[in-house]
Amino acid sequence: MDLTLSERHRALQAALREFIARYGHLSPPVGGGGGRKRPDRKVLDWQALLIEHGFAARAVPRQYGGYGAEPDVLDAAIITEEFNKAGLSLGIQGQGIRMLVPTLLEVGTEEQRRRWIGPTIRGEVIWAQGYSEPEAGSDLASLRTHARVEDGHFVINGQKIWTSSAHFADMIFLLCRTEPDRPKHLGISYLLVPMTAPGIEVRPLPTMTGHATFNEVFFTEVRVPVDQIVLGRGEGWKVANVTLKHERMLLGDSAKLVHRLHRLRSLLAETVVEGEPLLQKPVWRDRLMRLQGEVLAAKYHQMRLLSEAAQGQAQGQAQGRDSGLGLLVVKYYGSTLAWRLAALAVDALGDAGLPYEPHDEVAEDDAATAWYADWMYDLGLIIGGGSSNIQKNIIAERGLGMPREPKINGSA
C-alpha cells in the first residue's frame, strides 16, 4: 500500500478544500442522533451535493446514480480526512448505502441495481436488515423465519429482533428459510421486502438512550414477488456473507473513529478545569495520545484491507493473510474503540452531561448530549453485528490457531 500522494491526489485535496470553503456551511450536524433517524431535507440536499461532486457514492457506477470514479483507497482517505478536519458530515452512512448497495453491485441482477441503488444512495429509500432472531443471533443459520412459494409470491412468516431502523425504513433485506429440506446453511434465501407490505408489525425496543433505535419485526403471511430475491433460492447464506463483509467495515469504520478523535481533541482543548484546558494536563493528554495511536492503527489496517480488495485480494493471500479475519478485526476493534473514545469524552464532561434527557434526536446533535448518546448507543454496537466475544473466538481459533472453545454438555 503506497500512501504517497500523486499530483492527481493533490488536485483532489485542493478541490476538496475549495468545496469545503464554498459549501461547508450547508453540512448537517455530525454525531449524536445522526444516522439513527430518517434523513431530513438538509441531510438529503447535502447527500445530493456530495454525490454531484464525487465525495459520496464515488465508486458507484454512473448508470446506477453514482459518481462513477474508479475505486481508490487514497481518494477515500483524502476525502475522509479533509471532511473530518473541517467537522463536516460525510453523508448518509446507513445500512442501505454501506451494506446493501455493495452487495447488489457484487451479486445483484441488473434490474435490481437499476431499481434500488440510485434511490438508496440518495437517501430516498431507507433499508433495515432482517437477520437476527430471538433464537438465532450468533448462530444465524438456525433462523426460523420461513417463506413458501404461492401464486408467484414468497409468503413469509416469522420474527426478527434487534432490527435497526425498522421503525422508519422503507425496505428490509431479509433472510428467511425457503428450502426446509436442505441443510440449514443451504436452505436460506435473501429477499427484498417493502416495510409497507400487509402483515408486517414493528414493535420498537427502547434502549438506555431513551430512544427506540432497535425493533422487533413480525411477519404474518407477508407476500413479496418471487423476483425480489438476490442471487437465487437457497443462496441466501452466500449473499448474507457478502453483506456481513460490508457490515463489519461499517460498524468498525475508521472514518468514524478519526472524526470522533478530532471532536475529542477539541473538547479537551475547550474544557477548562482549575484555569487550565484538560488538553494541557498530562493525564488527559496521555489518555488522548494512547487513543490516537489506536485510531491510526485502525485507520491503516482498514486501508490495507481496502487495498487488497481493490487488487482482488491477491496481495493479502500471497502474504498469508485472510481478509475475512481482517474484517473481523475491523468490527471488533473499531466498535470497542469508538465506545472508549466516547467514554473519555464523558469523563471530561463530568457533571455537564448528567442532565441528559432524550427529548428528541435533534437535541442529540449538540455537544454534551451527543457524547452521552454516542457512549450509550455504542455499547449496543459492541454486541451488534457479532458480539465482541464471538469475534475474538473466531480470530483466536482461525487466525491465531488457538484451541477451540470447549463445548458444554456435548453441544454442537
C-alpha positions as CSV (number, residue, x, y, z in Angstrom):
1,M,0.0,0.0,0.0
2,D,1.7,3.2,-1.2
3,L,0.5,6.3,0.7
4,T,2.5,8.8,-1.4
5,L,0.2,11.5,-2.8
6,S,0.4,11.8,-6.6
7,E,-0.4,15.0,-8.5
8,R,-3.9,13.7,-9.1
9,H,-4.4,13.1,-5.3
10,R,-3.1,16.6,-4.6
11,A,-5.6,18.0,-7.1
12,L,-8.4,16.1,-5.3
13,Q,-7.2,17.6,-2.0
14,A,-7.3,21.1,-3.4
15,A,-10.8,20.5,-4.9
16,L,-12.0,19.3,-1.5
17,R,-10.7,22.4,0.3
18,E,-12.4,24.6,-2.3
19,F,-15.7,22.6,-1.9
20,I,-15.5,22.9,1.9
21,A,-14.8,26.6,1.8
22,R,-17.8,27.2,-0.6
23,Y,-20.4,24.7,0.7
24,G,-19.3,23.7,4.2
25,H,-21.9,25.8,5.9
26,L,-24.6,23.6,4.3
27,S,-23.4,20.4,6.1
28,P,-25.8,18.9,8.6
29,P,-24.5,18.2,12.2
30,V,-22.3,15.2,12.7
31,G,-22.7,12.7,15.6
32,G,-25.3,12.2,18.2
33,G,-28.7,11.3,16.6
34,G,-27.2,11.3,13.0
35,G,-27.9,8.0,11.3
36,R,-30.4,6.9,13.9
37,K,-33.3,8.8,12.4
38,R,-34.8,9.3,8.9
39,P,-32.7,11.9,6.9
40,D,-34.4,15.3,6.8
41,R,-34.3,17.7,3.9
42,K,-31.0,19.2,4.9
43,V,-29.3,15.8,5.0
44,L,-30.8,14.8,1.6
45,D,-29.7,18.0,0.0
46,W,-26.2,17.6,1.4
47,Q,-26.1,14.0,0.1
48,A,-27.1,15.1,-3.4
49,L,-24.4,17.8,-3.3
50,L,-21.7,15.2,-2.2
51,I,-22.7,12.7,-5.0
52,E,-22.7,15.5,-7.6
53,H,-19.1,16.4,-6.7
54,G,-17.9,12.8,-6.2
55,F,-17.5,12.9,-2.4
56,A,-20.2,10.3,-1.8
57,A,-21.1,7.2,-3.8
58,R,-17.8,8.0,-5.6
59,A,-17.1,4.5,-6.9
60,V,-20.8,3.7,-7.7
61,P,-21.2,3.5,-11.5
62,R,-23.0,6.4,-13.1
63,Q,-25.7,4.2,-14.6
64,Y,-26.8,3.4,-11.1
65,G,-26.8,7.0,-9.9
66,G,-23.3,7.3,-8.5
67,Y,-20.3,9.5,-9.5
68,G,-18.6,6.7,-11.5
69,A,-15.0,7.1,-10.4
70,E,-12.6,4.2,-10.2
71,P,-12.2,2.8,-6.6
72,D,-9.1,4.3,-5.0
73,V,-8.2,3.9,-1.3
74,L,-6.2,7.1,-1.2
75,D,-9.1,9.1,-2.7
76,A,-11.4,7.8,0.0
77,A,-8.8,8.5,2.7
78,I,-8.2,12.1,1.5
79,I,-12.0,12.8,1.4
80,T,-12.5,11.4,4.9
81,E,-9.5,13.3,6.3
82,E,-10.5,16.7,4.8
83,F,-14.1,16.4,5.9
84,N,-13.1,15.3,9.4
85,K,-10.7,18.2,9.8
86,A,-13.4,20.6,8.8
87,G,-16.0,18.9,11.1
88,L,-18.4,18.2,8.2
89,S,-20.7,15.3,7.5
90,L,-19.5,12.6,5.2
91,G,-23.1,12.0,4.1
92,I,-25.6,9.2,4.8
93,Q,-23.8,6.1,6.1
94,G,-26.8,3.7,6.8
95,Q,-27.3,0.0,6.1
96,G,-28.7,0.6,2.6
97,I,-25.7,2.6,1.4
98,R,-22.9,0.9,3.2
99,M,-24.2,-2.7,3.1
100,L,-27.0,-3.4,0.5
101,V,-25.6,-1.2,-2.3
102,P,-22.2,-3.0,-2.4
103,T,-24.0,-6.3,-2.1
104,L,-26.2,-5.6,-5.1
105,L,-23.1,-4.4,-7.1
106,E,-21.4,-7.7,-6.3
107,V,-24.3,-10.3,-6.7
108,G,-27.5,-8.5,-7.6
109,T,-29.2,-8.5,-11.0
110,E,-29.0,-5.6,-13.4
111,E,-32.7,-4.9,-12.8
112,Q,-32.1,-4.8,-9.0
113,R,-29.2,-2.5,-9.3
114,R,-31.1,-0.1,-11.5
115,R,-34.2,-0.2,-9.4
116,W,-32.6,0.2,-5.9
117,I,-29.1,1.7,-5.9
118,G,-30.0,5.2,-7.1
119,P,-32.8,5.9,-4.6
120,T,-30.8,4.3,-1.8
121,I,-27.6,6.3,-2.3
122,R,-29.7,9.5,-2.5
123,G,-31.4,8.6,0.9
124,E,-34.8,8.4,-0.7
125,V,-35.2,4.7,0.2
126,I,-34.1,3.6,3.8
127,W,-33.3,0.0,4.5
128,A,-33.4,-2.2,7.6
129,Q,-31.5,-5.5,8.0
130,G,-33.6,-8.6,8.8
131,Y,-31.0,-11.0,10.2
132,S,-31.1,-11.7,13.9
133,E,-34.0,-13.7,15.6
134,P,-34.7,-14.4,19.3
135,E,-33.1,-17.9,18.9
136,A,-30.7,-17.1,16.0
137,G,-28.2,-14.5,16.9
138,S,-24.6,-15.8,16.9
139,D,-25.8,-18.9,15.2
140,L,-27.6,-17.0,12.4
141,A,-28.0,-20.1,10.2
142,S,-30.5,-21.5,12.7
143,L,-33.1,-18.8,11.8
144,R,-36.7,-19.9,11.7
145,T,-38.4,-17.2,9.7
146,H,-39.6,-19.1,6.6
147,A,-41.3,-18.5,3.3
148,R,-43.3,-20.7,1.0
149,V,-44.0,-20.0,-2.7
150,E,-47.6,-19.4,-3.6
151,D,-49.1,-17.8,-6.8
152,G,-45.8,-16.2,-7.8
153,H,-45.0,-14.8,-4.4
154,F,-43.0,-15.7,-1.3
155,V,-45.3,-15.9,1.7
156,I,-43.3,-15.0,4.8
157,N,-43.9,-15.9,8.4
158,G,-41.6,-15.4,11.4
159,Q,-39.9,-12.8,13.6
160,K,-36.8,-10.7,13.6
161,I,-35.2,-8.8,16.5
162,W,-32.6,-6.0,17.1
163,T,-33.7,-4.6,13.7
164,S,-32.1,-1.2,13.4
165,S,-34.1,1.5,11.6
166,A,-37.2,-0.8,11.0
167,H,-39.5,1.8,12.6
168,F,-38.8,4.3,9.8
169,A,-37.4,2.1,7.0
170,D,-39.0,1.7,3.6
171,M,-37.5,-1.7,2.8
172,I,-35.8,-4.6,4.6
173,F,-33.3,-7.1,3.2
174,L,-34.4,-10.3,4.8
175,L,-33.0,-13.7,5.5
176,C,-35.6,-16.5,5.6
177,R,-35.8,-20.3,5.2
178,T,-37.2,-21.2,1.8
179,E,-35.7,-24.7,1.4
180,P,-36.7,-26.6,4.6
181,D,-35.4,-30.0,3.4
182,R,-31.8,-28.7,2.8
183,P,-29.1,-28.3,5.4
184,K,-29.5,-25.1,7.4
185,H,-26.9,-23.0,5.6
186,L,-28.2,-24.1,2.2
187,G,-31.9,-23.6,2.8
188,I,-31.8,-19.8,3.3
189,S,-32.8,-17.1,0.8
190,Y,-32.2,-13.3,0.7
191,L,-35.3,-11.3,-0.1
192,L,-36.0,-7.6,-0.6
193,V,-39.3,-6.8,1.2
194,P,-41.2,-3.5,1.4
195,M,-42.0,-2.5,5.0
196,T,-45.4,-1.3,3.9
197,A,-46.5,-4.9,2.9
198,P,-49.6,-6.1,4.7
199,G,-48.8,-8.5,7.6
200,I,-45.6,-6.6,8.9
201,E,-45.8,-5.4,12.5
202,V,-42.9,-3.3,14.0
203,R,-42.5,-3.1,17.8
204,P,-39.9,-0.6,18.9
205,L,-37.4,-1.6,21.6
206,P,-36.3,1.4,23.8
207,T,-32.6,1.4,24.7
208,M,-30.7,3.2,27.5
209,T,-30.5,6.3,25.2
210,G,-34.2,6.7,25.8
211,H,-35.0,6.1,22.1
212,A,-36.2,3.0,20.3
213,T,-33.4,2.5,17.8
214,F,-33.9,-1.3,17.7
215,N,-37.1,-3.1,16.9
216,E,-38.9,-6.4,16.8
217,V,-40.4,-7.2,13.4
218,F,-43.2,-9.8,13.0
219,F,-44.2,-11.2,9.6
220,T,-47.6,-12.8,9.2
221,E,-48.4,-14.1,5.7
222,V,-46.4,-11.3,4.1
223,R,-46.3,-11.6,0.3
224,V,-43.5,-10.4,-1.9
225,P,-43.0,-11.3,-5.6
226,V,-40.6,-14.2,-6.3
227,D,-38.3,-11.9,-8.4
228,Q,-37.4,-9.9,-5.2
229,I,-34.7,-12.4,-4.3
230,V,-31.0,-11.8,-4.6
231,L,-28.9,-14.5,-6.4
232,G,-31.4,-17.4,-6.0
233,R,-33.3,-19.8,-3.8
234,G,-31.0,-21.3,-1.2
235,E,-28.2,-18.9,-2.0
236,G,-29.0,-16.5,0.9
237,W,-26.2,-17.6,3.1
238,K,-23.7,-16.7,0.4
239,V,-25.4,-13.3,-0.1
240,A,-25.6,-12.8,3.7
241,N,-21.9,-13.2,4.0
242,V,-21.2,-10.6,1.2
243,T,-23.4,-8.2,3.2
244,L,-21.7,-9.1,6.5
245,K,-18.3,-8.2,5.0
246,H,-19.5,-4.7,4.4
247,E,-21.4,-4.6,7.8
248,R,-18.1,-5.2,9.6
249,M,-16.5,-2.4,7.8
250,L,-19.4,-0.1,8.6
251,L,-19.6,-1.0,12.3
252,G,-15.9,-0.6,12.8
253,D,-15.4,2.2,10.3
254,S,-12.1,4.1,10.9
255,A,-13.6,7.3,9.4
256,K,-16.0,7.5,12.4
257,L,-13.0,6.9,14.7
258,V,-10.9,9.6,13.1
259,H,-13.8,12.1,13.2
260,R,-14.5,11.3,16.8
261,L,-10.8,11.8,17.7
262,H,-11.0,15.3,16.2
263,R,-14.1,16.1,18.2
264,L,-12.5,14.7,21.4
265,R,-9.3,16.7,21.0
266,S,-11.4,19.9,20.5
267,L,-13.5,19.0,23.6
268,L,-10.3,18.6,25.8
269,A,-8.9,21.9,24.4
270,E,-12.1,23.7,25.2
271,T,-12.9,22.2,28.6
272,V,-11.1,24.3,31.3
273,V,-10.7,22.9,34.8
274,E,-8.9,24.9,37.5
275,G,-7.9,27.5,35.0
276,E,-6.3,25.2,32.5
277,P,-7.6,23.3,29.5
278,L,-7.7,19.5,30.0
279,L,-5.5,19.0,26.9
280,Q,-2.7,20.7,28.8
281,K,-2.9,18.3,31.7
282,P,-0.5,15.4,31.3
283,V,-3.0,12.7,32.5
284,W,-5.7,13.7,30.0
285,R,-3.2,14.3,27.2
286,D,-1.7,10.9,27.8
287,R,-5.1,9.2,27.6
288,L,-5.8,11.1,24.3
289,M,-2.5,10.2,22.8
290,R,-2.9,6.5,23.6
291,L,-6.3,6.5,21.9
292,Q,-4.9,8.5,18.9
293,G,-2.3,5.7,18.3
294,E,-5.0,3.1,18.3
295,V,-7.2,5.1,15.9
296,L,-4.3,5.5,13.5
297,A,-3.6,1.7,13.7
298,A,-7.3,1.0,12.9
299,K,-7.2,3.5,10.0
300,Y,-4.2,1.9,8.3
301,H,-5.4,-1.6,8.9
302,Q,-8.7,-0.7,7.1
303,M,-6.8,1.0,4.3
304,R,-4.7,-2.2,3.8
305,L,-7.8,-4.3,3.6
306,L,-9.4,-2.0,1.1
307,S,-6.2,-2.0,-1.0
308,E,-6.2,-5.8,-1.0
309,A,-9.8,-5.9,-2.0
310,A,-9.1,-3.5,-4.9
311,Q,-6.3,-5.8,-6.1
312,G,-8.5,-8.9,-5.9
313,Q,-7.1,-9.9,-2.5
314,A,-4.0,-11.4,-4.3
315,Q,-1.6,-9.3,-2.2
316,G,-3.1,-10.4,1.1
317,Q,-3.3,-14.1,0.1
318,A,0.3,-14.0,-1.1
319,Q,1.3,-12.8,2.4
320,G,-0.8,-15.4,4.2
321,R,-3.5,-13.1,5.4
322,D,-7.2,-13.8,5.5
323,S,-9.2,-10.7,4.6
324,G,-12.3,-12.2,6.3
325,L,-10.4,-12.3,9.6
326,G,-9.1,-8.8,8.9
327,L,-12.7,-7.6,8.7
328,L,-13.5,-9.3,12.0
329,V,-10.7,-7.3,13.5
330,V,-12.2,-4.1,12.0
331,K,-15.5,-4.8,13.6
332,Y,-14.2,-5.9,17.0
333,Y,-11.5,-3.3,17.3
334,G,-13.5,-0.4,15.8
335,S,-16.7,-0.8,17.8
336,T,-14.9,-1.1,21.1
337,L,-12.5,1.8,20.3
338,A,-15.4,4.0,19.3
339,W,-17.0,3.4,22.7
340,R,-13.7,4.1,24.5
341,L,-13.4,7.5,22.7
342,A,-16.9,8.4,23.8
343,A,-16.1,7.2,27.3
344,L,-13.1,9.6,27.6
345,A,-15.4,12.5,26.4
346,V,-17.9,11.5,29.1
347,D,-15.2,11.6,31.7
348,A,-14.1,15.0,30.5
349,L,-17.6,16.4,30.6
350,G,-18.2,15.3,34.2
351,D,-21.4,16.6,35.6
352,A,-22.0,18.7,32.5
353,G,-23.6,15.6,30.9
354,L,-25.6,14.3,33.8
355,P,-28.8,16.2,32.9
356,Y,-29.0,14.1,29.7
357,E,-32.7,13.8,28.7
358,P,-33.7,12.1,25.4
359,H,-36.2,14.8,24.3
360,D,-35.7,14.0,20.6
361,E,-33.0,13.1,18.2
362,V,-32.4,16.8,17.2
363,A,-31.3,17.6,20.7
364,E,-28.6,14.9,20.3
365,D,-26.9,17.0,17.7
366,D,-25.3,19.2,20.3
367,A,-22.2,18.9,22.5
368,A,-22.6,17.1,25.8
369,T,-25.8,15.4,24.7
370,A,-24.2,14.0,21.6
371,W,-21.3,12.4,23.5
372,Y,-23.6,10.8,26.1
373,A,-25.8,9.5,23.3
374,D,-22.8,8.0,21.5
375,W,-21.4,6.5,24.7
376,M,-24.7,4.7,25.4
377,Y,-25.5,3.7,21.8
378,D,-22.1,2.3,21.1
379,L,-22.4,-0.2,23.9
380,G,-25.0,-1.9,21.7
381,L,-22.7,-1.8,18.7
382,I,-20.1,-3.9,20.6
383,I,-22.8,-6.6,20.7
384,G,-24.5,-6.0,17.3
385,G,-23.2,-7.4,14.1
386,G,-21.5,-10.2,16.0
387,S,-20.6,-9.8,19.7
388,S,-17.0,-9.0,20.7
389,N,-16.7,-12.3,22.5
390,I,-17.7,-14.2,19.3
391,Q,-15.4,-12.1,17.2
392,K,-12.5,-12.8,19.5
393,N,-13.2,-16.5,19.5
394,I,-13.1,-16.7,15.7
395,I,-10.0,-14.5,15.4
396,A,-8.2,-16.7,18.0
397,E,-9.2,-20.0,16.5
398,R,-8.9,-19.3,12.8
399,G,-6.4,-16.5,12.8
400,L,-4.0,-17.5,15.7
401,G,-4.5,-21.3,15.6
402,M,-5.6,-21.4,19.2
403,P,-7.7,-24.4,20.5
404,R,-11.4,-24.2,20.0
405,E,-13.5,-23.1,22.9
406,P,-14.7,-26.1,25.0
407,K,-18.4,-27.0,24.4
408,I,-20.6,-27.8,27.3
409,N,-22.7,-31.0,27.6
410,G,-21.8,-32.1,24.1
411,S,-23.4,-29.0,22.4
412,A,-22.6,-28.6,18.7
